[in-house]
C-alpha cells in the first residue's frame, strides 16, 4: 500500500492536470494521464483542437473530425515529460468513401459555394501510454529498500460518420489499464463528438465529451475513483486572403475550473507550417519564478513531404521545465 501512496504523490506533483492547481477537486479522479494532450500539431496550438480536428489526433480531441482524413494514416508521437516520465501514442485512421483533392479539405465552385471532400466515415484505433520509469521504494524510516515501476495505457477504438453535408458525428470506446508494481487497475470509457462545417467552408464548430466511464477496479480493492471527464467546445476559421487558421476552445474538466485556449497556424504555399498557441491552464504551472511569463504558451512547426508529415511542439512549463513533442505520420 505504501507504494500506491508514493505513486499517487508522484502523480500529484508531475502531471499537467494536477500540477499546482490548488482546486478542491484536483487529484480526485482516476487515470489523470487521460488529460494529457496528444499530437504535436494540436499541442503547439494550445490544445485548441476540438473545432479543428484535422489530423489523426482528432480521435483524442473530437472523434467527429476523423471524417476529414482523406487517406489512410499511421502516426506515432513521443514526449519526454516532467521528471523523466515518458509519454507517447500510436494512431491509425482508415477512411471510407474518400474523394481526393489537392486543395486541403475543400475547394470552391464558381458560385463561391464550398465543395467539401470529407470521407463518408472513418474507423480509427489508438494506443496512448505513460511510463513513470523506476521509482525508489522506501520504508517508514525513509530508507530506500528497492524500487518499482508504474505505467498507464489506453486502447481506443473510434468511428466517425458524416450524417449530413456539413455535419459529422464520432464516438470512441476505450479500455484503460494502470500498473503499479504488482497492483493494477482497469477502467472503461467512451468519447463523443460533433463537428459542424459552416457554409463558408472555412469555419468549423466542434463539441466533444471525453472519458465518460467508470473505474472497473482500483489499485486497492476498497477504493475506486471517478474518471476525469473533459467537455470541450471549439471553433476554427481559416482566413481566405492569407493562409492562417485560427482556433479557439473552452474546456471544462470535471475536477478543475473552466479554462480556454487559442491557437494559430500559418501555412504558406510551401511544405512548412508555423504554429503557436496559449492555454489559460498554464497559470497552474506558475511557481512565482523567473519563467512564469512563459507558462501556457506553446510553439511548433510542421514539415510535409510526399506521404510523410513531421510535427514538433515546444511547451514551456515555466520553472518546471520545457517539454518537446515530436509526431511522425505516414499517410497513403
Secondary structure by P-SEA (a helix, b strand, c coil): caaaaaaaaaaacccccccccccccccccccccccccccaaaaaaccccccccccccccccccccccccccbbbbbbbbbccccbbbcbbbbbbbcbbbbbcccccccccccbbbbbccccccccccccccccbbbbbccccccccccccbbbbbbbbbbbbcccccccbbbbbbbbbbcccccccccbbbbbbbbbcccccbbbbbbccccccccccccccbbbbcbbbbbbbbbbbbccccbbbbbbbbbbccccbbbbbbbbbbccccbbbbcccccccccccccccccccccbbbbbbbbcccbbbbbbbbbccccbbbbbbbbbbcc
